[in-house]
Amino acid sequence: MVYIIVVYDMRADRTRLMLNFLRKYLTHVQNSVFEGEVTEGDLETIRNHTQTLLNPDESTIIYRIGSEKYVDRTVIGEDPTDESRFL
């Protein structure tokens, strides 16, 4: 497993495409930002499919981190990954 953070920049009318795709694999933590743990196979799928969704003037950055334990994550305000928020 590998921990990743995905940040994307797309035209506002097209962001729903990336949002719907990435929700299958990761947690939506901010506008245009996802994070979570995935398999190497899922990471390859994310890389490949993300490339097909982008127009020439759009971009995606995928930060690969060996494990979530190496992430020093500070949230100020409500944590969107806090699963206790959901019933």
Z-matrix of the N, CA and C atoms (Angstrom, degrees):
N
C 1 1.454
C 2 1.531 1 108.81
N 3 1.307 2 114.73 1 149.40
C 4 1.458 3 121.41 2 178.92
C 5 1.528 4 108.38 3 -135.69
N 6 1.312 5 116.48 4 142.46
C 7 1.460 6 121.77 5 179.18
C 8 1.520 7 107.89 6 -95.51
N 9 1.333 8 117.14 7 130.81
C 10 1.458 9 120.34 8 -179.56
C 11 1.521 10 110.92 9 -131.65
N 12 1.314 11 114.01 10 156.01
C 13 1.458 12 123.11 11 171.01
C 14 1.522 13 105.83 12 -124.34
N 15 1.317 14 116.61 13 128.03
C 16 1.458 15 121.81 14 -179.25
C 17 1.527 16 108.52 15 -117.14
N 18 1.329 17 115.16 16 127.81
C 19 1.458 18 122.91 17 178.45
C 20 1.523 19 106.83 18 -123.82
N 21 1.322 20 116.81 19 130.05
C 22 1.461 21 118.03 20 -179.53
C 23 1.517 22 111.65 21 -131.58
N 24 1.323 23 114.49 22 154.07
C 25 1.459 24 122.70 23 179.36
C 26 1.524 25 107.81 24 -130.64
N 27 1.326 26 115.21 25 108.12
C 28 1.464 27 121.52 26 -178.64
C 29 1.520 28 108.44 27 -134.10
N 30 1.316 29 115.66 28 160.43
C 31 1.472 30 119.53 29 174.03
C 32 1.525 31 108.73 30 -56.58
N 33 1.312 32 116.20 31 142.58
C 34 1.469 33 121.82 32 -174.81
C 35 1.526 34 112.64 33 -54.10
N 36 1.320 35 117.95 34 -37.99
C 37 1.465 36 120.53 35 -177.50
C 38 1.531 37 112.31 36 -75.15
N 39 1.344 38 117.76 37 -5.23
C 40 1.472 39 121.17 38 -178.93
C 41 1.522 40 113.67 39 -114.84
N 42 1.326 41 118.22 40 -5.33
C 43 1.467 42 120.10 41 -175.16
C 44 1.525 43 112.98 42 -61.68
N 45 1.309 44 117.34 43 -28.21
C 46 1.464 45 121.11 44 -179.61
C 47 1.537 46 111.40 45 -58.61
N 48 1.332 47 118.02 46 -32.72
C 49 1.467 48 121.21 47 178.63
C 50 1.526 49 110.99 48 -60.05
N 51 1.325 50 116.28 49 -49.52
C 52 1.460 51 120.67 50 -178.93
C 53 1.527 52 110.56 51 -70.67
N 54 1.310 53 116.64 52 -41.49
C 55 1.465 54 121.86 53 179.31
C 56 1.524 55 110.83 54 -55.44
N 57 1.313 56 117.34 55 -51.31
C 58 1.461 57 121.30 56 -179.11
C 59 1.526 58 112.27 57 -63.63
N 60 1.319 59 117.03 58 -38.02
C 61 1.459 60 119.94 59 179.91
C 62 1.528 61 111.19 60 -68.61
N 63 1.329 62 117.33 61 -50.91
C 64 1.461 63 120.18 62 -175.18
C 65 1.522 64 113.27 63 -67.36
N 66 1.314 65 117.80 64 -27.00
C 67 1.476 66 120.61 65 177.45
C 68 1.525 67 112.44 66 -61.39
N 69 1.307 68 118.01 67 -20.74
C 70 1.459 69 121.67 68 177.91
C 71 1.528 70 111.60 69 -68.87
N 72 1.344 71 116.72 70 -23.28
C 73 1.457 72 120.98 71 -172.56
C 74 1.528 73 114.60 72 -120.82
N 75 1.337 74 116.84 73 -28.74
C 76 1.461 75 120.97 74 -168.04
C 77 1.523 76 111.95 75 -132.37
N 78 1.331 77 115.79 76 172.41
C 79 1.461 78 122.62 77 176.92
C 80 1.520 79 109.24 78 -96.39
N 81 1.309 80 116.24 79 130.40
C 82 1.464 81 122.77 80 178.07
C 83 1.522 82 107.86 81 -79.36
N 84 1.350 83 117.94 82 114.63
C 85 1.459 84 120.47 83 -173.83
C 86 1.523 85 114.15 84 -110.99
N 87 1.307 86 118.22 85 -21.65
C 88 1.466 87 123.49 86 178.01
C 89 1.524 88 106.78 87 -156.79
N 90 1.330 89 116.23 88 169.19
C 91 1.462 90 118.52 89 173.01
C 92 1.527 91 108.71 90 -53.57
N 93 1.293 92 117.10 91 124.32
C 94 1.467 93 123.84 92 176.72
C 95 1.525 94 114.33 93 62.85
N 96 1.322 95 118.75 94 22.54
C 97 1.468 96 121.98 95 178.51
C 98 1.530 97 109.49 96 -133.45
N 99 1.327 98 114.75 97 130.13
C 100 1.463 99 122.35 98 176.89
C 101 1.515 100 108.77 99 -129.50
N 102 1.332 101 116.55 100 154.57
C 103 1.454 102 120.05 101 174.64
C 104 1.518 103 109.37 102 -150.72
N 105 1.334 104 115.00 103 159.48
C 106 1.445 105 119.59 104 176.14
C 107 1.506 106 112.79 105 156.28
N 108 1.316 107 114.66 106 177.86
C 109 1.453 108 122.31 107 -178.47
C 110 1.524 109 108.90 108 -99.93
N 111 1.327 110 115.82 109 131.84
C 112 1.467 111 121.64 110 -179.53
C 113 1.525 112 109.41 111 -137.01
N 114 1.310 113 115.94 112 164.48
C 115 1.459 114 120.86 113 174.00
C 116 1.525 115 109.09 114 -78.86
N 117 1.313 116 116.11 115 165.55
C 118 1.473 117 120.59 116 175.80
C 119 1.535 118 110.04 117 -60.00
N 120 1.326 119 116.39 118 -38.66
C 121 1.457 120 120.53 119 178.61
C 122 1.516 121 112.11 120 -64.21
N 123 1.343 122 116.48 121 -43.01
C 124 1.461 123 120.27 122 177.19
C 125 1.523 124 110.91 123 -63.96
N 126 1.338 125 116.77 124 -38.83
C 127 1.462 126 120.10 125 178.42
C 128 1.523 127 110.43 126 -61.15
N 129 1.311 128 116.81 127 -42.67
C 130 1.468 129 120.40 128 178.57
C 131 1.529 130 110.65 129 -64.18
N 132 1.338 131 116.76 130 -40.98
C 133 1.462 132 120.72 131 176.74
C 134 1.522 133 110.90 132 -61.66
N 135 1.326 134 116.55 133 -43.67
C 136 1.468 135 121.06 134 179.17
C 137 1.526 136 110.03 135 -61.43
N 138 1.325 137 116.75 136 -46.36
C 139 1.474 138 120.17 137 178.72
C 140 1.526 139 111.63 138 -58.80
N 141 1.313 140 116.10 139 -49.63
C 142 1.464 141 120.39 140 -176.21
C 143 1.525 142 112.49 141 -66.23
N 144 1.326 143 116.74 142 -47.30
C 145 1.465 144 119.18 143 -176.44
C 146 1.526 145 111.60 144 -70.67
N 147 1.329 146 116.15 145 -36.07
C 148 1.464 147 119.87 146 177.48
C 149 1.521 148 110.34 147 -58.47
N 150 1.314 149 116.14 148 -41.97
C 151 1.461 150 120.45 149 179.90
C 152 1.529 151 111.24 150 -61.29
N 153 1.324 152 117.87 151 -35.82
C 154 1.464 153 120.04 152 -179.59
C 155 1.527 154 112.18 153 -73.66
N 156 1.336 155 117.08 154 -23.24
C 157 1.467 156 120.57 155 -178.56
C 158 1.529 157 113.61 156 -81.76
N 159 1.320 158 117.06 157 -20.20
C 160 1.464 159 120.52 158 -172.71
C 161 1.516 160 113.67 159 -84.27
N 162 1.304 161 115.86 160 140.37
C 163 1.458 162 123.21 161 168.42
C 164 1.527 163 107.91 162 -86.93
N 165 1.333 164 118.40 163 164.52
C 166 1.474 165 120.48 164 -177.30
C 167 1.535 166 115.30 165 -55.37
N 168 1.312 167 118.75 166 -29.94
C 169 1.466 168 120.83 167 -177.58
C 170 1.530 169 112.99 168 -94.31
N 171 1.329 170 118.73 169 14.65
C 172 1.461 171 123.56 170 -176.90
C 173 1.527 172 109.75 171 -118.39
N 174 1.344 173 116.28 172 161.56
C 175 1.461 174 118.54 173 -178.13
C 176 1.534 175 111.61 174 -149.43
N 177 1.322 176 113.49 175 161.40
C 178 1.460 177 122.56 176 174.91
C 179 1.522 178 107.90 177 -138.79
N 180 1.323 179 116.39 178 139.49
C 181 1.456 180 121.77 179 174.10
C 182 1.522 181 107.09 180 -119.30
N 183 1.319 182 116.41 181 129.18
C 184 1.458 183 121.93 182 176.81
C 185 1.521 184 107.63 183 -114.52
N 186 1.330 185 116.13 184 116.32
C 187 1.456 186 122.43 185 175.68
C 188 1.522 187 107.36 186 -94.68
N 189 1.305 188 116.01 187 123.09
C 190 1.462 189 121.37 188 -179.58
C 191 1.530 190 108.52 189 -104.96
N 192 1.313 191 115.80 190 125.27
C 193 1.451 192 122.48 191 -179.20
C 194 1.528 193 106.34 192 -123.43
N 195 1.304 194 117.38 193 132.84
C 196 1.465 195 121.35 194 -174.70
C 197 1.517 196 114.27 195 -51.31
N 198 1.324 197 116.82 196 -38.22
C 199 1.458 198 121.07 197 -177.69
C 200 1.520 199 108.84 198 -160.75
N 201 1.316 200 115.86 199 153.64
C 202 1.460 201 120.57 200 178.76
C 203 1.528 202 111.20 201 -61.67
N 204 1.340 203 117.21 202 -25.64
C 205 1.463 204 119.81 203 -179.28
C 206 1.521 205 112.32 204 -66.54
N 207 1.343 206 118.44 205 -15.77
C 208 1.462 207 121.90 206 178.10
C 209 1.521 208 112.75 207 -91.87
N 210 1.311 209 117.35 208 2.11
C 211 1.457 210 121.65 209 -179.29
C 212 1.520 211 109.17 210 -97.06
N 213 1.313 212 116.12 211 122.16
C 214 1.461 213 121.09 212 173.55
C 215 1.522 214 105.28 213 -97.30
N 216 1.315 215 116.62 214 97.62
C 217 1.467 216 122.67 215 -170.63
C 218 1.516 217 109.67 216 -108.92
N 219 1.328 218 116.30 217 121.15
C 220 1.453 219 122.26 218 176.88
C 221 1.518 220 108.56 219 -115.83
N 222 1.311 221 116.83 220 124.93
C 223 1.466 222 121.69 221 178.00
C 224 1.514 223 107.72 222 -112.17
N 225 1.313 224 115.51 223 127.25
C 226 1.454 225 121.31 224 175.48
C 227 1.518 226 105.94 225 -109.06
N 228 1.306 227 117.26 226 117.96
C 229 1.462 228 121.51 227 -173.15
C 230 1.514 229 109.44 228 102.08
N 231 1.308 230 116.61 229 -160.40
C 232 1.465 231 122.16 230 -176.93
C 233 1.521 232 110.93 231 -74.81
N 234 1.320 233 116.46 232 127.77
C 235 1.460 234 122.15 233 -179.48
C 236 1.521 235 109.99 234 -82.33
N 237 1.334 236 117.23 235 115.49
C 238 1.466 237 119.43 236 -178.75
C 239 1.520 238 113.39 237 -69.40
N 240 1.324 239 118.79 238 -12.61
C 241 1.464 240 120.51 239 178.19
C 242 1.513 241 112.71 240 -94.19
N 243 1.317 242 117.94 241 -1.13
C 244 1.458 243 122.33 242 179.72
C 245 1.529 244 109.55 243 -73.05
N 246 1.325 245 115.70 244 102.23
C 247 1.463 246 120.60 245 -174.60
C 248 1.519 247 113.00 246 -70.33
N 249 1.325 248 118.15 247 -12.94
C 250 1.469 249 119.65 248 178.78
C 251 1.523 250 111.13 249 -70.99
N 252 1.338 251 117.52 250 -12.06
C 253 1.469 252 121.04 251 176.84
C 254 1.524 253 112.16 252 -68.96
N 255 1.334 254 115.79 253 -23.80
C 256 1.457 255 120.76 254 -174.90
C 257 1.514 256 111.16 255 -95.06
N 258 1.311 257 115.99 256 141.74
C 259 1.470 258 120.63 257 178.67
C 260 1.514 259 110.16 258 -84.37
